Structure formats: structure tokens, C-alpha cells
Amino acid sequence: MPRVADHDARHGQITDAVQRLIVRDGLTAVTVARTAAEAGVSVGLVQHYFTAKDEMLLATFTRVNRRFTARVDELVNRGEAEGRTIAVMLRQALAELLPLDDARRAEHLVRLAFADQAAHNTRLATVQQETLADIRSRVAQAIHNGTVCGEVTGTVDAADQALRIVAYADGLALHTHIDPDGTPEPAILAALDDQIGRVFTGTCRRARRCQGA
């Protein structure tokens, strides 16, 4: 177990360094030597864990996506325990994609950098596609669950509406990134609420309260 723990810790230390370099200087600034310096380790140690730069980039991209998924899972678990509506939990989950604080801004910058790189890298493109498909699938499942509890009418096409909601959230994220002064957080979250509210038009029969979102 100690060896596994050490491996995971070193792996995270290196990929976190890659993320910091991307956020500060851009994707082109990432090299094995600069990553080693940023992480405070030797070049040989970086090469021990990653045999090529592409491997290091892929691991960083995957790590960012897993962090987002873990936060969403935590939000859903807490929301279910507190009896929140599905619409409220969905809004909280999608807000994790929006660059509204330093941590989410950093993750958004990484996604933007890799979106460009993925256009020329099949492996990165595959991770990008799988991540997006997973987000849409989760939103579609939330919509389906909404039809069960009464928040969504039974005639809604869950997959179609999931595509629209996720695309809308991505658009809000991009606008917030480009023009943070012109996209105050209350306005951005209100816009997200409005889009979700177009689908979640009913009242949940099971949730106790949906306040405090």
C-alpha cells in the first residue's frame, strides 16, 4: 500500500505541476524539464512516471476531468441527503463547469488548452469526447429522474434536452472566461437556472426543500 500511495502522490504532484504551467504560461510552455522544476522533482523522476510528454498531458487532462466528476458526485450525494430537487442539484453540478472562482478558472483554462490540442491528438480527442458524453449522459439521467418525481413532463426527450443544456452551460463558461467583468456570477447562474427551468417545469413530489442552492 505505501508504494501505491507514493505512486499516486507523485503522479498527482507532477500533473498538478503541468496544470499550473498551463494556467500560467499556456500549453506550449509544458516540457518535461519545466514540469520537473515546477513540481520540485528531478527530470528523471518525471520520466519514470511518464515516458513521453503526451502521456503527461493526457494524465493531466484526465485528472482535471476526474476532479470535476468527484465534485459533482459529492454535490449529488449531499443534495439527495438534504432532499433537494433534481433541478437544484443539476444547477449546482453544471455550475462546477463555470469559471467562477480560481479553481474552476484554472480547470477551464486547461480544458480550453486541451480542446485546441485535441484537434491534432487522437488520444486527447478520445478523452475529450468521452468526458463530454459522460456529462451529457448524467444530465439526461437527471432529466429522466425528473420525469419520475414530477419535475419534468413525460414528453421531454432527455438526450435532446441534455445536449441543449450542456451546450448552454459550455457557452456560459466561455463567455465568463472571455469577459469576466461583463458576466457577473448572479447573472450567469440566473441564466443557467432559466435554461434548466425550461425543462424542469413541474414540482418534485419527493424533495423536502430546494432552498439554499
N, C-alpha and C positions, 0 to 999 in steps of 0.2 A: 504493500500500500504506500509506504513512503516514496518509493520510486515513481509510482503513478502520480502521486500528489505533486512531486517535484517536477515531473514532466509537464503536467497541466499548468503549474505555476510558471514555468519557464516559457511554455508555449504562449500563455496569456501575456506575459511580460513583453515578449517580442512583438506579438500582434498589436498590443496596446501602443507600443512604440511606433509601429507602422501607421496606426491611426493618427497619432499626434503629428507625425511628419506630413501626412496627407492634409490634415486640417490646417496646419501652419504654413506649409510650403507647396502643397499640391502633389499629385500622384507621381509626377516626373522626378520629384526630389527623392523618392524612395529608392535606396540602394541597400545592398547588404551592409556595406561599411557604415553608412549613415544610420541605418536601423540599429546596428550594434552599438554605436556611440549613444544614440538616443535611449536605448534600453539599459545602457551601462554594463554591457557584456562584451565578450570578445567576438570578433568576426567568426572564428572557428566554432563558437557555441551556436551562433545563428545558423551556420551552415550544417551543424549537427542536426538541428531540428527541421531545417528547410533546405532541400538540395538545390532549389532554384528560386529566383525572385518570384516567379509566377505562383509557386507553391505558397510563398509567404503572403502574397496579395490575396490569393484565394482563401487562405485561412483567416485573414483579417476581415474580409467581406463576410464570410460565414459567421464569424464571431459577432459582428455587428448585428446581423440578422437574428442570431440566437438570443442576443440580449433583448432585442425588441420583443421576440416571441415570449421570452420568460416574463417580461414585464406585463404583457397582455394576459398571460395565464394567471399571474398574480392578481391583476385587476379583476378578472372574471371570477376567480375563486372568492375574492373578498366581496365583490358585488353580489354574488349568489348568497353568501353567508348573511349579508345585510338586507337581502330581499329587494335589491334594486331591479328596475325594469331592464329589459334587454336593450331598449333604445339607449338608456343611460350608459350601460356597460359598453355598448358599441361605440358610443361617442367618446368615452374615456379611452378605449382601445385605439381608435383611429387618431386621437389626439397625440398618441405616442409617436406618430409619424411626422408631426408638425414641429418645425424647428423653433420652439417657443422658449427654450432655455439652453444653457451652454451644452449640456449633454446631448440633447436632441439636435441642436445645431451641428455639433460635431458629427453625429451619425448621419445627418442629412448630407453634409459635405462629402462624407465617404461614399454614400450612395450615388451622389452626382458624379463623383470621380470615377467610380466603377461602371456607371452607366455608359460613360464615354469609352472606357477601356473594354467593356463587354462587347462593343460593336466590332472589335477586332480579335476577340479572345473567346473561343467556343466554350471553354470550361467556365469562365466567368459568366458568360451569357446563360449557360445552363442553370447556374446557381441563381442568377437574377430572375430567370423565368420561373423556376421552382418556388422561389420566395414570393413572387407576385401571385402565382397561382394559389399558394397556401393562404395568403391574405384574403384573396377573393373567396376561396373556399370557406374560410372562417366566417366571413361576412355573410355569405349565402346560408351557412348553417344558422347564424344568428337570425336571419330573416325567416328561415324555416321554423325555428323555435318560436319566433314571434307569432307565426300563424297558429301555433298550438295554444299559446297562452292568451291570444286575443289582441295582441298589439298590431298585427298585420292581417290584412284581409286575405282570404284563401286564394284569390285570383292572381296574386302577385307572382311573377316569375322571379324566383330567388336569385338565380345565376345572373340574369339580365340586370336586376337592380343592384346586385353586388358589384358588378362591373362599373356601373354608373357611380355608385357611392365611393368606391376605391379610387376611381379616376378623378372624382371631385376632390377627394382628400389629397391626392397627389398634386393636383393643381393648386390647392390652397398652400400646400407645403412649398411649392416652387415660388408662388407669389410672396410668401412670407420671407423666403430666403433672399429674393431679389430686392424687395422693398420693405424691410422690417419696420421702418417708420410709418409707412402708409398702410400697414396691416396690423393694427393693434390686436392683442390677444382676444379681448372680448368680441371684437367684430369677426375674427376668424372662427372662434368657437361658435358664435351665433350662426354663422354661415353653415358650419358643419351640422349644427343642430337642425337647421332648416332643411338641409338635404336629407338627413335621416328621417326627419318628421314627415317628409313626403311619402315615405314607405311605411313608417310606424305610425299609423293614424288611429289605432284603436287603444283600448285600455287593458293593461295586463290584469288578468284575473288572479294572479298569484303573488305579485310583488307587494310588499308591505308599504314601502315608500320609495320615491325616486329623487328625493331632495338631497342636497349636499354634493351634487356631482361636480 
